[in-house]
Amino acid sequence: MRYLLIYDIVHDGTRAKVADACLDYGLERIQFSAFSGELSKVHLQELWVKIQRRVGKHTAKVYLYPLDEKSWQGRRLLERQGEE
């Protein structure tokens, strides 16, 4: 199943550790604090436990959304290189 994981973590070190865990499980970074990708049930459970441990007692919000194929196919992306 494909998942979307987004988070808001204040502590820099914790935020980096959560991002590393997401990358370790093959998720693709789509924004600074957002990842998506395929996870098996086992990998989903392992990743969630790792995230909980890495967050520990720090202030955090972590959202994990399952996305069926229809939802994923309906996504929209606007990507533009502007004049800065």
ChimeraX commands (.cxc) that place a marker at each C-alpha (Angstrom):
marker #1 position 0.00,0.00,0.00 radius 0.5
marker #1 position 1.15,3.54,-0.67 radius 0.5
marker #1 position 1.34,5.98,2.25 radius 0.5
marker #1 position 1.71,9.69,2.77 radius 0.5
marker #1 position 3.62,10.63,5.93 radius 0.5
marker #1 position 3.81,14.23,7.07 radius 0.5
marker #1 position 5.10,15.67,10.31 radius 0.5
marker #1 position 5.67,18.79,12.33 radius 0.5
marker #1 position 8.56,18.28,14.74 radius 0.5
marker #1 position 10.16,21.20,16.56 radius 0.5
marker #1 position 13.41,19.56,17.69 radius 0.5
marker #1 position 15.97,19.59,14.84 radius 0.5
marker #1 position 17.73,16.36,15.81 radius 0.5
marker #1 position 14.48,14.45,16.21 radius 0.5
marker #1 position 13.18,15.79,12.91 radius 0.5
marker #1 position 16.36,14.63,11.14 radius 0.5
marker #1 position 16.13,11.17,12.73 radius 0.5
marker #1 position 12.52,10.75,11.61 radius 0.5
marker #1 position 13.44,11.86,8.08 radius 0.5
marker #1 position 16.32,9.35,8.04 radius 0.5
marker #1 position 13.96,6.56,9.12 radius 0.5
marker #1 position 11.56,7.44,6.30 radius 0.5
marker #1 position 14.39,7.36,3.78 radius 0.5
marker #1 position 15.67,4.06,5.23 radius 0.5
marker #1 position 12.29,2.50,4.47 radius 0.5
marker #1 position 12.35,3.69,0.87 radius 0.5
marker #1 position 9.95,6.60,1.18 radius 0.5
marker #1 position 10.49,9.51,-1.19 radius 0.5
marker #1 position 10.79,13.01,0.20 radius 0.5
marker #1 position 8.18,15.16,-1.53 radius 0.5
marker #1 position 8.50,18.21,0.74 radius 0.5
marker #1 position 10.78,19.05,3.68 radius 0.5
marker #1 position 8.45,17.28,6.14 radius 0.5
marker #1 position 6.49,15.02,3.82 radius 0.5
marker #1 position 7.24,11.58,2.40 radius 0.5
marker #1 position 5.37,9.09,0.26 radius 0.5
marker #1 position 5.93,5.55,-0.90 radius 0.5
marker #1 position 5.02,1.91,-0.77 radius 0.5
marker #1 position 5.24,0.04,2.54 radius 0.5
marker #1 position 4.37,-3.54,3.39 radius 0.5
marker #1 position 2.40,-4.15,6.60 radius 0.5
marker #1 position 5.57,-5.29,8.36 radius 0.5
marker #1 position 7.61,-2.28,7.23 radius 0.5
marker #1 position 4.76,0.05,8.13 radius 0.5
marker #1 position 4.67,-1.31,11.67 radius 0.5
marker #1 position 8.47,-1.21,12.02 radius 0.5
marker #1 position 8.67,2.37,10.73 radius 0.5
marker #1 position 5.89,3.54,13.04 radius 0.5
marker #1 position 7.64,2.05,16.07 radius 0.5
marker #1 position 10.95,3.67,15.05 radius 0.5
marker #1 position 9.28,7.04,14.63 radius 0.5
marker #1 position 7.62,6.77,18.04 radius 0.5
marker #1 position 10.96,5.92,19.64 radius 0.5
marker #1 position 12.81,8.71,17.86 radius 0.5
marker #1 position 10.19,11.29,18.79 radius 0.5
marker #1 position 10.28,10.15,22.41 radius 0.5
marker #1 position 9.06,12.97,24.65 radius 0.5
marker #1 position 9.64,15.76,22.12 radius 0.5
marker #1 position 6.74,17.79,20.81 radius 0.5
marker #1 position 5.58,16.34,17.50 radius 0.5
marker #1 position 2.68,15.68,15.18 radius 0.5
marker #1 position 3.11,12.82,12.74 radius 0.5
marker #1 position 0.37,11.92,10.29 radius 0.5
marker #1 position 0.33,8.70,8.27 radius 0.5
marker #1 position -2.30,8.38,5.56 radius 0.5
marker #1 position -2.91,5.22,3.53 radius 0.5
marker #1 position -3.58,5.99,-0.12 radius 0.5
marker #1 position -5.34,3.52,-2.36 radius 0.5
marker #1 position -4.43,3.49,-6.05 radius 0.5
marker #1 position -7.45,5.59,-7.04 radius 0.5
marker #1 position -6.50,8.30,-4.53 radius 0.5
marker #1 position -2.88,8.26,-5.66 radius 0.5
marker #1 position -3.83,8.49,-9.33 radius 0.5
marker #1 position -6.02,11.50,-8.54 radius 0.5
marker #1 position -3.16,13.53,-7.08 radius 0.5
marker #1 position -2.23,16.88,-8.58 radius 0.5
marker #1 position 1.19,18.49,-8.77 radius 0.5
marker #1 position 2.11,22.04,-9.63 radius 0.5
marker #1 position 5.84,22.44,-10.06 radius 0.5
marker #1 position 7.26,25.60,-11.52 radius 0.5
marker #1 position 10.69,27.18,-11.78 radius 0.5
marker #1 position 9.98,30.87,-11.31 radius 0.5
marker #1 position 12.03,33.96,-11.78 radius 0.5
marker #1 position 13.53,34.74,-8.41 radius 0.5
marker link #1:1,2 radius 0.2
marker link #1:2,3 radius 0.2
marker link #1:3,4 radius 0.2
marker link #1:4,5 radius 0.2
marker link #1:5,6 radius 0.2
marker link #1:6,7 radius 0.2
marker link #1:7,8 radius 0.2
marker link #1:8,9 radius 0.2
marker link #1:9,10 radius 0.2
marker link #1:10,11 radius 0.2
marker link #1:11,12 radius 0.2
marker link #1:12,13 radius 0.2
marker link #1:13,14 radius 0.2
marker link #1:14,15 radius 0.2
marker link #1:15,16 radius 0.2
marker link #1:16,17 radius 0.2
marker link #1:17,18 radius 0.2
marker link #1:18,19 radius 0.2
marker link #1:19,20 radius 0.2
marker link #1:20,21 radius 0.2
marker link #1:21,22 radius 0.2
marker link #1:22,23 radius 0.2
marker link #1:23,24 radius 0.2
marker link #1:24,25 radius 0.2
marker link #1:25,26 radius 0.2
marker link #1:26,27 radius 0.2
marker link #1:27,28 radius 0.2
marker link #1:28,29 radius 0.2
marker link #1:29,30 radius 0.2
marker link #1:30,31 radius 0.2
marker link #1:31,32 radius 0.2
marker link #1:32,33 radius 0.2
marker link #1:33,34 radius 0.2
marker link #1:34,35 radius 0.2
marker link #1:35,36 radius 0.2
marker link #1:36,37 radius 0.2
marker link #1:37,38 radius 0.2
marker link #1:38,39 radius 0.2
marker link #1:39,40 radius 0.2
marker link #1:40,41 radius 0.2
marker link #1:41,42 radius 0.2
marker link #1:42,43 radius 0.2
marker link #1:43,44 radius 0.2
marker link #1:44,45 radius 0.2
marker link #1:45,46 radius 0.2
marker link #1:46,47 radius 0.2
marker link #1:47,48 radius 0.2
marker link #1:48,49 radius 0.2
marker link #1:49,50 radius 0.2
marker link #1:50,51 radius 0.2
marker link #1:51,52 radius 0.2
marker link #1:52,53 radius 0.2
marker link #1:53,54 radius 0.2
marker link #1:54,55 radius 0.2
marker link #1:55,56 radius 0.2
marker link #1:56,57 radius 0.2
marker link #1:57,58 radius 0.2
marker link #1:58,59 radius 0.2
marker link #1:59,60 radius 0.2
marker link #1:60,61 radius 0.2
marker link #1:61,62 radius 0.2
marker link #1:62,63 radius 0.2
marker link #1:63,64 radius 0.2
marker link #1:64,65 radius 0.2
marker link #1:65,66 radius 0.2
marker link #1:66,67 radius 0.2
marker link #1:67,68 radius 0.2
marker link #1:68,69 radius 0.2
marker link #1:69,70 radius 0.2
marker link #1:70,71 radius 0.2
marker link #1:71,72 radius 0.2
marker link #1:72,73 radius 0.2
marker link #1:73,74 radius 0.2
marker link #1:74,75 radius 0.2
marker link #1:75,76 radius 0.2
marker link #1:76,77 radius 0.2
marker link #1:77,78 radius 0.2
marker link #1:78,79 radius 0.2
marker link #1:79,80 radius 0.2
marker link #1:80,81 radius 0.2
marker link #1:81,82 radius 0.2
marker link #1:82,83 radius 0.2
marker link #1:83,84 radius 0.2
view
